[in-house]
Amino acid sequence: MTTIKEYLKQHRLLSDGAFGTYYAQCFKGQEDAAEWANVENPALVKQIHKEYIQAGARLIRTNTFAANQAMLLCTRKEQKEILQKGYFLAKEAVEESGKEVFIAADIGPIPENLSAGHKEVLEEYVFIYDTLIECGAEIILFETFPDFIYIDALIMYQKEKQQKNVNNKNNLPFLMAQFCLNRYGYSRTGISATRLVEQAMQMEEIGAVGFNCGIGSGHMLEVYKKLNISGEKYFMAMPNSSYPQLLQDRAVYLDNSQYFAERIKDIADLGVDIIGGCCGTTPEYIKKAAAIVEDSPVIHIDNYKIKEKSNKTISVKENLFLQKIKKGKKVIAVELDPPYDEKFEKIMGCANILKAEGVDMLTFADSPMAKPRMDSILTSIKVRTEVDIPVMPHISCRDKNMIAMRAGLLGAYANGIRNLLLVTGDPIPGSDRTQVTSVFDFNSIRLMEFIKEMNEEHWQREPLCYGGALNHARANIEIEIERMRKKIAAGASYFLTQPIFSMEDIERIRYIKGKIDTKILCGIMPLVNYRNAVFIQNEITGIHVPDSVVKAFSPEMTREEGEKAGVKIAVQTMKELFDVADGYYFMLPFNRVKLVSMCLGQIREE
């Protein structure tokens, strides 16, 4: 039989449509996931495959998209049977059709949750992958993924496996990678269509790359119009029929098969090699697409012309804060707490004092400890506008979905914000979880990747500059260093630490600096009294306050005595850190900005 590579050199390949939504449409009352039908109603599965083949599909996907334990709530033994029968039912349908049809073993994304980390999820992907390969799968389709994280890991696994099996080195499956986009051309993890294609181009193991689900055919066409689809990969497009509406708790799609077919032809005319449908696309959609695309000329991959990159250089406006750090000058950043209410006078007074003190940057936390305060971006804009001092809002991933995050960043940029601190965010306290929900569309690393994409798309001349949090007190410091490397790869220019009080923490900073070349602003928190010291020592995770620091205070101290004691400890810490710190990041109890003046005054005198 012809291989898919050989076929694609001479033909455009039409895929099937959505197995799951067609299954739900045809067999109302079947509440189980479609994948269970592989063992409970195999005749039905074969019937659906045959309908798509009869409609004109020459590539069908196995009914295994959601064949993972999180989605099916099944045992590992049941999962294996579902995977095996899913592949063999597709094979039987092809054989009984008497037509030349390719079978793609379909692997969908496994949901990640608190009980399953990266290692556990990857182990399940390996199990699914191995099971399908053992069935004889020659084509593997990674469908509706948000990024390459697990695909890349599986490719590495396959490479290691092939190296051990010397006699089977040339038997690698044809890998196809499809990603789900929103209508703006970004995946769930914030990676643009352009970047996903660029990444695929660097991976020789990927034979075909493209997009499916998430958007309708019209928006899919607009995505492909903006892409350079020249090169050595085959391209795929499998949009939804339309955007669903909920009717009696079911997703219902428009019946717009003719419109879909016309847009599919437009996509094919751009040079896309493999076309088909996703959610809502029944055999009728594929039949109409087959009829209208049949006469569309095939642009053979051998004739693709790679577009040359422009040699035009873009002048980048230097970020003054980052420029100062890079020149080896120690910077001073001060965190102020936004107010709980609309009263802004105190924070404006603090900002003016710190400006007069020569502070380089004011930072504003994003509702720390999940307690609502004034929005960090809006607070920063007001202070920057009225005090004329550089500002750095913290952006937490906890409270905003991708749409709100993108909207907020666009608004921040339009109002002159150029520096950010990106953090995952404190969890919602247990007592509030029944009324308040976390979002976490991102973690800090994925948010950095998202902003990196926005910089390349919108702000190449004056990009947003962002830093990350450094948890130097983490039990396993090597894990933290690895996270730092990932953040640097995602565009982080500097790191801000939690408050430092002990020699042990100082040595940890030295160790980190010896392992990784980056800029670190070391956290300084001048404590103000005995109660403050005891509270930080016992109530705030990630900050190590040794007993010797607590003993420097007593309950009988006056306010002035307490502040002097706290400043003395802070100044001594700054001196110990001088050889490794690229700057200092002040966190002030109760926004007492005079503590910064006292610390800096003593440092300057000495």
URCORSUL-V719953 format. One record per pair of residues at least 12 apart in sequence whose C-alpha atoms are under 8 Angstrom apart, sorted by the first residue. I is the first residue (numbers start at 1). GAP is how many residues later the second one is. D is the distance in whole Angstrom. If there is no record, write none. Layout:
i & gap & d
I & GAP & D
I & GAP & D
This chain:
i & gap & d
4 & 98 & 7
4 & 170 & 8
8 & 265 & 7
8 & 292 & 8
9 & 291 & 6
9 & 292 & 6
9 & 293 & 8
10 & 288 & 7
10 & 290 & 7
11 & 262 & 8
11 & 287 & 6
11 & 289 & 8
12 & 261 & 5
12 & 262 & 6
12 & 263 & 8
12 & 286 & 6
13 & 44 & 8
13 & 45 & 6
13 & 46 & 7
13 & 260 & 6
13 & 261 & 5
13 & 262 & 6
14 & 42 & 7
14 & 43 & 5
14 & 44 & 6
14 & 45 & 6
14 & 260 & 6
14 & 261 & 5
14 & 262 & 6
14 & 276 & 7
15 & 42 & 5
15 & 43 & 6
15 & 44 & 4
15 & 45 & 6
15 & 259 & 7
15 & 260 & 6
15 & 261 & 4
15 & 262 & 7
15 & 271 & 8
16 & 36 & 6
16 & 37 & 7
16 & 41 & 5
16 & 42 & 8
16 & 43 & 6
16 & 44 & 5
16 & 45 & 7
16 & 260 & 6
16 & 261 & 6
16 & 267 & 7
16 & 270 & 7
17 & 35 & 7
17 & 259 & 6
17 & 260 & 4
17 & 261 & 5
17 & 262 & 7
17 & 263 & 8
17 & 264 & 5
17 & 265 & 6
17 & 266 & 7
17 & 268 & 8
17 & 269 & 7
18 & 259 & 6
18 & 260 & 5
18 & 261 & 5
18 & 262 & 6
18 & 263 & 5
18 & 264 & 6
19 & 15 & 8
19 & 29 & 7
19 & 44 & 7
20 & 13 & 8
20 & 14 & 6
20 & 43 & 8
20 & 259 & 8
21 & 258 & 6
21 & 259 & 6
21 & 260 & 8
22 & 258 & 7
22 & 259 & 7
22 & 260 & 6
23 & 25 & 8
33 & 33 & 8
33 & 39 & 7
34 & 29 & 7
35 & 28 & 6
35 & 29 & 6
35 & 30 & 8
35 & 31 & 7
35 & 32 & 6
35 & 47 & 7
35 & 51 & 8
36 & 36 & 8
36 & 46 & 7
38 & 25 & 7
38 & 44 & 6
38 & 47 & 6
38 & 48 & 6
38 & 51 & 8
39 & 42 & 7
39 & 43 & 6
39 & 46 & 7
42 & 47 & 7
45 & 18 & 8
45 & 44 & 7
46 & 43 & 6
46 & 44 & 7
46 & 46 & 7
46 & 47 & 5
47 & 46 & 8
49 & 41 & 7
49 & 44 & 6
50 & 43 & 6
50 & 44 & 7
50 & 47 & 7
51 & 232 & 6
52 & 230 & 8
52 & 231 & 5
52 & 234 & 7
53 & 41 & 8
53 & 44 & 8
53 & 48 & 8
54 & 43 & 8
55 & 228 & 6
55 & 229 & 7
55 & 231 & 6
55 & 232 & 4
55 & 235 & 8
56 & 230 & 7
56 & 231 & 6
56 & 234 & 6
57 & 44 & 8
57 & 229 & 7
57 & 233 & 8
58 & 42 & 7
58 & 43 & 4
58 & 44 & 6
59 & 42 & 6
59 & 43 & 5
59 & 44 & 6
59 & 45 & 7
60 & 30 & 8
60 & 41 & 7
60 & 42 & 6
60 & 43 & 5
60 & 44 & 6
61 & 29 & 8
61 & 42 & 6
61 & 43 & 5
61 & 44 & 6
61 & 45 & 6
62 & 24 & 6
62 & 25 & 6
62 & 28 & 6
62 & 41 & 7
62 & 42 & 6
62 & 43 & 5
62 & 44 & 5
63 & 23 & 5
63 & 24 & 7
63 & 27 & 8
63 & 43 & 7
64 & 18 & 7
64 & 19 & 6
64 & 22 & 6
64 & 23 & 8
64 & 41 & 7
64 & 42 & 6
64 & 43 & 6
64 & 44 & 8
65 & 41 & 5
65 & 42 & 5
65 & 43 & 5
65 & 44 & 8
65 & 78 & 7
66 & 41 & 7
66 & 42 & 6
66 & 43 & 8
66 & 44 & 8
67 & 12 & 6
67 & 15 & 7
67 & 16 & 7
67 & 40 & 8
67 & 41 & 8
68 & 42 & 6
68 & 56 & 8
68 & 60 & 8
70 & 40 & 7
70 & 41 & 7
71 & 39 & 8
71 & 40 & 8
80 & 48 & 8
80 & 51 & 7
83 & 45 & 7
83 & 48 & 7
83 & 49 & 7
84 & 47 & 7
84 & 48 & 7
84 & 51 & 6
87 & 18 & 7
87 & 45 & 7
87 & 48 & 7
87 & 50 & 8
88 & 47 & 8
90 & 13 & 7
91 & 12 & 7
103 & 34 & 8
103 & 35 & 8
103 & 36 & 7
104 & 33 & 7
104 & 34 & 8
104 & 35 & 5
104 & 36 & 5
104 & 37 & 6
105 & 27 & 7
105 & 32 & 6
105 & 34 & 6
105 & 35 & 5
105 & 36 & 6
106 & 34 & 6
106 & 35 & 5
106 & 36 & 6
106 & 37 & 7
107 & 21 & 8
107 & 22 & 8
107 & 33 & 7
107 & 34 & 6
107 & 35 & 5
107 & 36 & 6
108 & 34 & 6
108 & 35 & 5
108 & 36 & 6
108 & 37 & 7
109 & 33 & 8
109 & 34 & 7
109 & 35 & 7
109 & 36 & 6
110 & 15 & 8
122 & 28 & 7
122 & 31 & 8
122 & 32 & 8
125 & 25 & 8
125 & 29 & 8
126 & 28 & 7
126 & 31 & 8
137 & 36 & 7
138 & 34 & 8
138 & 35 & 5
138 & 36 & 6
139 & 34 & 5
139 & 35 & 5
139 & 36 & 6
139 & 37 & 7
140 & 33 & 6
140 & 34 & 6
140 & 35 & 5
140 & 36 & 6
141 & 34 & 6
141 & 35 & 5
141 & 36 & 6
141 & 37 & 7
142 & 33 & 8
142 & 34 & 6
142 & 35 & 5
142 & 36 & 6
143 & 34 & 6
143 & 35 & 5
143 & 36 & 7
143 & 69 & 7
144 & 34 & 6
144 & 35 & 5
144 & 36 & 5
144 & 67 & 8
144 & 68 & 6
144 & 69 & 7
145 & 32 & 8
145 & 33 & 6
145 & 34 & 5
145 & 35 & 6
146 & 33 & 6
146 & 34 & 6
146 & 35 & 8
146 & 41 & 5
146 & 42 & 5
146 & 43 & 6
146 & 45 & 8
147 & 32 & 7
147 & 40 & 7
147 & 42 & 7
147 & 44 & 7
147 & 49 & 7
155 & 50 & 7
174 & 31 & 8
174 & 32 & 7
174 & 33 & 6
175 & 30 & 7
175 & 31 & 5
175 & 32 & 5
175 & 33 & 7
176 & 30 & 6
176 & 31 & 6
176 & 32 & 5
176 & 33 & 6
177 & 29 & 7
177 & 31 & 6
177 & 32 & 5
177 & 33 & 6
178 & 31 & 6
178 & 32 & 5
178 & 33 & 5
178 & 34 & 6
178 & 58 & 8
179 & 31 & 6
179 & 32 & 5
179 & 33 & 6
180 & 31 & 6
180 & 32 & 5
180 & 33 & 6
180 & 34 & 6
181 & 12 & 7
181 & 30 & 7
181 & 31 & 7
181 & 32 & 7
181 & 33 & 6
181 & 34 & 7
182 & 32 & 6
182 & 33 & 6
183 & 31 & 8
183 & 32 & 6
183 & 36 & 6
183 & 37 & 8
185 & 38 & 6
188 & 214 & 8
188 & 253 & 7
189 & 252 & 7
189 & 253 & 7
189 & 257 & 6
189 & 258 & 8
189 & 261 & 7
190 & 212 & 8
190 & 256 & 7
190 & 257 & 7
190 & 259 & 7
190 & 260 & 4
190 & 261 & 8
190 & 263 & 8
191 & 258 & 7
191 & 259 & 6
191 & 262 & 7
192 & 261 & 7
193 & 30 & 7
193 & 34 & 8
194 & 33 & 6
195 & 258 & 8
197 & 12 & 7
197 & 13 & 8
201 & 30 & 8
201 & 31 & 8
201 & 32 & 7
206 & 27 & 8
207 & 26 & 6
207 & 27 & 6
208 & 25 & 5
208 & 26 & 4
208 & 27 & 5
208 & 28 & 7
209 & 24 & 7
209 & 25 & 6
209 & 26 & 5
209 & 27 & 6
210 & 25 & 5
210 & 26 & 4
210 & 27 & 6
211 & 25 & 6
211 & 26 & 5
211 & 27 & 6
211 & 28 & 7
212 & 25 & 6
212 & 26 & 4
212 & 27 & 5
212 & 28 & 7
212 & 65 & 8
212 & 66 & 6
213 & 25 & 7
213 & 26 & 5
213 & 27 & 5
213 & 65 & 6
213 & 66 & 6
214 & 25 & 7
214 & 26 & 7
215 & 24 & 6
215 & 25 & 6
215 & 27 & 7
215 & 28 & 7
216 & 23 & 5
216 & 24 & 5
216 & 25 & 6
216 & 26 & 5
216 & 27 & 6
217 & 22 & 5
217 & 23 & 6
217 & 24 & 7
217 & 25 & 7
217 & 43 & 6
217 & 46 & 6
217 & 47 & 7
218 & 45 & 6
220 & 17 & 8
220 & 19 & 6
220 & 47 & 8
221 & 42 & 7
221 & 43 & 8
221 & 45 & 7
221 & 46 & 6
224 & 43 & 7
224 & 46 & 8
225 & 45 & 7
228 & 79 & 8
229 & 42 & 7
229 & 43 & 8
230 & 74 & 6
230 & 75 & 6
230 & 76 & 5
230 & 77 & 7
231 & 70 & 8
231 & 73 & 6
231 & 74 & 7
231 & 75 & 6
232 & 69 & 7
233 & 68 & 8
234 & 38 & 7
234 & 39 & 6
234 & 40 & 8
234 & 67 & 7
235 & 36 & 8
235 & 37 & 5
235 & 38 & 5
235 & 39 & 6
236 & 36 & 6
236 & 37 & 6
236 & 38 & 5
236 & 39 & 6
237 & 30 & 8
237 & 35 & 7
237 & 37 & 6
237 & 38 & 5
237 & 39 & 6
237 & 40 & 8
238 & 37 & 6
238 & 38 & 5
238 & 39 & 4
238 & 40 & 6
239 & 37 & 7
239 & 38 & 5
239 & 39 & 5
239 & 40 & 8
240 & 37 & 6
240 & 38 & 5
240 & 39 & 5
240 & 40 & 6
240 & 41 & 7
241 & 12 & 7
241 & 13 & 7
241 & 14 & 8
241 & 15 & 7
241 & 16 & 7
241 & 19 & 6
241 & 36 & 7
241 & 37 & 7
241 & 38 & 6
241 & 39 & 5
241 & 40 & 5
242 & 12 & 6
242 & 14 & 8
242 & 38 & 7
252 & 28 & 8
253 & 27 & 6
254 & 26 & 8
257 & 24 & 8
257 & 27 & 7
257 & 28 & 5
257 & 31 & 7
258 & 27 & 7
258 & 30 & 7
258 & 31 & 8
260 & 25 & 7
260 & 29 & 8
261 & 24 & 7
261 & 25 & 8
261 & 27 & 6
261 & 28 & 4
261 & 31 & 7
261 & 32 & 8
262 & 27 & 7
262 & 30 & 7
264 & 12 & 8
264 & 25 & 7
264 & 29 & 8
265 & 24 & 7
265 & 27 & 7
265 & 28 & 5
265 & 31 & 7
268 & 25 & 8
268 & 28 & 7
269 & 27 & 7
269 & 28 & 7
271 & 27 & 7
271 & 28 & 6
273 & 25 & 8
314 & 146 & 7
314 & 147 & 7
315 & 146 & 6
316 & 144 & 7
316 & 145 & 4
316 & 146 & 6
316 & 147 & 8
317 & 144 & 6
317 & 145 & 5
318 & 144 & 7
319 & 99 & 8
319 & 143 & 8
319 & 146 & 7
321 & 39 & 7
321 & 40 & 8
322 & 143 & 8
322 & 171 & 8
325 & 194 & 7
325 & 257 & 7
325 & 258 & 8
328 & 254 & 7
329 & 253 & 7
329 & 254 & 8
330 & 251 & 8
330 & 252 & 5
330 & 253 & 4
330 & 254 & 7
331 & 28 & 8
331 & 29 & 6
331 & 190 & 8
331 & 251 & 7
331 & 252 & 4
331 & 253 & 6
332 & 27 & 5
332 & 28 & 5
332 & 29 & 7
332 & 251 & 6
332 & 252 & 5
332 & 253 & 6
332 & 254 & 8
333 & 26 & 6
333 & 27 & 6
333 & 28 & 5
333 & 29 & 6
333 & 30 & 7
333 & 250 & 8
333 & 251 & 6
333 & 252 & 5
333 & 253 & 6
334 & 25 & 7
334 & 27 & 6
334 & 28 & 5
334 & 29 & 6
334 & 251 & 6
334 & 252 & 5
334 & 253 & 6
334 & 254 & 8
335 & 27 & 6
335 & 28 & 5
335 & 29 & 6
335 & 30 & 7
335 & 250 & 7
335 & 251 & 6
335 & 252 & 5
335 & 253 & 7
336 & 26 & 7
336 & 27 & 6
336 & 28 & 5
336 & 29 & 7
336 & 251 & 7
336 & 252 & 7
336 & 255 & 6
337 & 27 & 6
337 & 28 & 6
337 & 253 & 8
337 & 254 & 7
338 & 26 & 6
338 & 27 & 7
338 & 35 & 6
338 & 36 & 5
338 & 37 & 8
338 & 38 & 7
338 & 41 & 7
339 & 34 & 6
339 & 35 & 6
340 & 32 & 7
340 & 33 & 5
340 & 34 & 6
341 & 32 & 7
341 & 33 & 7
342 & 32 & 8
348 & 35 & 7
348 & 39 & 7
350 & 241 & 8
350 & 243 & 6
351 & 32 & 7
351 & 36 & 7
352 & 35 & 6
353 & 240 & 7
354 & 239 & 7
354 & 243 & 8
355 & 32 & 8
355 & 34 & 7
357 & 240 & 7
360 & 29 & 8
360 & 30 & 7
361 & 28 & 7
361 & 29 & 5
361 & 30 & 5
361 & 31 & 7
362 & 27 & 7
362 & 28 & 6
362 & 29 & 5
362 & 30 & 6
363 & 17 & 8
363 & 28 & 6
363 & 29 & 5
363 & 30 & 5
363 & 31 & 7
364 & 12 & 6
364 & 15 & 7
364 & 16 & 7
364 & 27 & 8
364 & 28 & 7
364 & 29 & 5
364 & 30 & 6
365 & 28 & 6
365 & 29 & 5
365 & 30 & 8
366 & 27 & 7
366 & 28 & 5
366 & 29 & 6
366 & 30 & 6
368 & 57 & 7
368 & 58 & 7
369 & 56 & 8
369 & 57 & 5
369 & 58 & 7
369 & 59 & 8
369 & 60 & 8
370 & 55 & 8
370 & 56 & 6
370 & 57 & 6
370 & 58 & 6
370 & 59 & 7
376 & 17 & 5
376 & 18 & 6
376 & 19 & 7
377 & 16 & 5
377 & 17 & 8
377 & 31 & 8
377 & 35 & 6
380 & 12 & 7
380 & 13 & 6
380 & 37 & 8
381 & 31 & 8
381 & 34 & 7
381 & 35 & 8
381 & 36 & 7
391 & 26 & 7
391 & 28 & 7
392 & 25 & 7
392 & 26 & 8
392 & 27 & 5
392 & 28 & 5
392 & 29 & 7
393 & 26 & 7
393 & 27 & 5
393 & 28 & 6
394 & 26 & 6
394 & 27 & 5
394 & 28 & 6
394 & 29 & 7
395 & 25 & 7
395 & 26 & 6
395 & 27 & 5
395 & 28 & 6
396 & 26 & 6
396 & 27 & 5
396 & 28 & 5
396 & 29 & 5
396 & 48 & 8
397 & 26 & 7
397 & 27 & 5
397 & 28 & 6
397 & 42 & 7
397 & 43 & 5
397 & 44 & 7
397 & 45 & 6
397 & 46 & 6
397 & 47 & 7
397 & 50 & 8
398 & 26 & 7
398 & 27 & 5
398 & 28 & 7
398 & 29 & 7
398 & 40 & 5
398 & 41 & 5
398 & 42 & 5
398 & 43 & 8
399 & 39 & 6
399 & 40 & 5
399 & 41 & 7
400 & 39 & 6
400 & 40 & 7
400 & 41 & 8
401 & 38 & 6
401 & 39 & 7
401 & 40 & 5
401 & 41 & 8
402 & 39 & 6
402 & 40 & 8
413 & 51 & 8
417 & 47 & 8
418 & 45 & 7
418 & 46 & 5
418 & 47 & 6
419 & 45 & 6
419 & 46 & 5
419 & 47 & 5
420 & 44 & 7
420 & 45 & 6
420 & 46 & 5
420 & 47 & 6
421 & 45 & 6
421 & 46 & 5
421 & 47 & 6
421 & 48 & 7
422 & 22 & 6
422 & 25 & 7
422 & 26 & 7
422 & 44 & 7
422 & 45 & 6
422 & 46 & 5
422 & 47 & 7
423 & 20 & 7
423 & 21 & 5
423 & 45 & 6
423 & 46 & 6
424 & 16 & 8
424 & 18 & 7
424 & 19 & 5
424 & 20 & 5
444 & 24 & 8
445 & 41 & 7
445 & 42 & 6
445 & 45 & 7
446 & 44 & 8
448 & 18 & 8
448 & 39 & 7
448 & 42 & 5
448 & 43 & 6
448 & 44 & 7
449 & 41 & 5
449 & 42 & 7
451 & 13 & 8
452 & 38 & 7
452 & 39 & 6
465 & 27 & 8
465 & 28 & 7
466 & 25 & 7
466 & 26 & 6
466 & 27 & 6
466 & 28 & 7
467 & 25 & 5
467 & 26 & 5
467 & 27 & 5
467 & 28 & 5
467 & 29 & 7
468 & 19 & 7
468 & 24 & 6
468 & 26 & 7
468 & 27 & 5
468 & 28 & 6
469 & 26 & 6
469 & 27 & 5
469 & 28 & 6
469 & 29 & 8
470 & 14 & 8
470 & 25 & 6
470 & 26 & 6
470 & 27 & 5
470 & 28 & 7
471 & 26 & 6
471 & 27 & 7
471 & 71 & 7
472 & 25 & 7
472 & 26 & 7
472 & 33 & 7
472 & 36 & 7
472 & 37 & 7
473 & 32 & 7
473 & 69 & 6
473 & 70 & 7
473 & 71 & 7
474 & 68 & 7
481 & 31 & 7
481 & 34 & 8
481 & 35 & 8
485 & 31 & 8
493 & 25 & 7
493 & 26 & 7
494 & 24 & 6
494 & 25 & 5
494 & 26 & 6
494 & 27 & 7
495 & 23 & 8
495 & 24 & 6
495 & 25 & 5
495 & 26 & 6
496 & 24 & 6
496 & 25 & 5
496 & 26 & 6
496 & 27 & 7
496 & 89 & 7
497 & 23 & 7
497 & 24 & 6
497 & 25 & 5
497 & 26 & 5
497 & 88 & 8
498 & 24 & 7
498 & 25 & 5
498 & 26 & 8
498 & 44 & 7
498 & 45 & 6
499 & 23 & 7
499 & 24 & 4
499 & 25 & 5
499 & 26 & 6
499 & 44 & 6
499 & 88 & 7
500 & 22 & 7
500 & 23 & 6
500 & 24 & 6
500 & 25 & 8
500 & 43 & 7
500 & 44 & 7
500 & 73 & 7
501 & 23 & 8
501 & 43 & 7
501 & 44 & 6
501 & 45 & 7
501 & 48 & 8
501 & 68 & 8
501 & 69 & 8
501 & 72 & 7
502 & 42 & 7
502 & 43 & 7
502 & 44 & 7
502 & 71 & 8
506 & 70 & 7
506 & 71 & 7
509 & 71 & 7
510 & 70 & 6
513 & 67 & 7
519 & 62 & 8
519 & 63 & 6
520 & 61 & 6
520 & 62 & 5
520 & 63 & 7
521 & 60 & 6
521 & 61 & 6
521 & 62 & 4
521 & 63 & 5
521 & 64 & 6
522 & 55 & 8
522 & 59 & 6
522 & 60 & 8
522 & 61 & 6
522 & 62 & 5
522 & 63 & 6
523 & 61 & 6
523 & 62 & 5
523 & 63 & 6
523 & 64 & 7
524 & 46 & 6
524 & 49 & 8
524 & 50 & 8
524 & 60 & 7
524 & 61 & 6
524 & 62 & 5
524 & 63 & 6
525 & 45 & 7
525 & 61 & 6
525 & 62 & 5
525 & 63 & 6
525 & 64 & 8
526 & 37 & 8
526 & 40 & 5
526 & 41 & 5
526 & 43 & 7
526 & 44 & 5
526 & 61 & 8
526 & 62 & 7
526 & 63 & 8
526 & 69 & 7
527 & 35 & 8
527 & 36 & 7
527 & 38 & 8
527 & 39 & 5
527 & 40 & 7
527 & 61 & 8
527 & 62 & 7
528 & 31 & 7
528 & 34 & 5
528 & 35 & 5
528 & 36 & 8
528 & 37 & 8
528 & 38 & 6
528 & 61 & 7
529 & 24 & 6
529 & 25 & 7
529 & 26 & 7
529 & 28 & 7
529 & 30 & 7
529 & 33 & 5
529 & 34 & 7
529 & 37 & 7
530 & 20 & 7
530 & 23 & 5
530 & 24 & 5
530 & 25 & 5
530 & 32 & 7
531 & 24 & 7
533 & 12 & 8
533 & 16 & 8
533 & 17 & 6
533 & 20 & 8
534 & 16 & 7
549 & 20 & 8
552 & 13 & 7
553 & 12 & 7
563 & 32 & 7
567 & 28 & 7
567 & 31 & 7
567 & 32 & 6
568 & 31 & 8
570 & 29 & 7
571 & 28 & 6
571 & 31 & 7
571 & 32 & 7
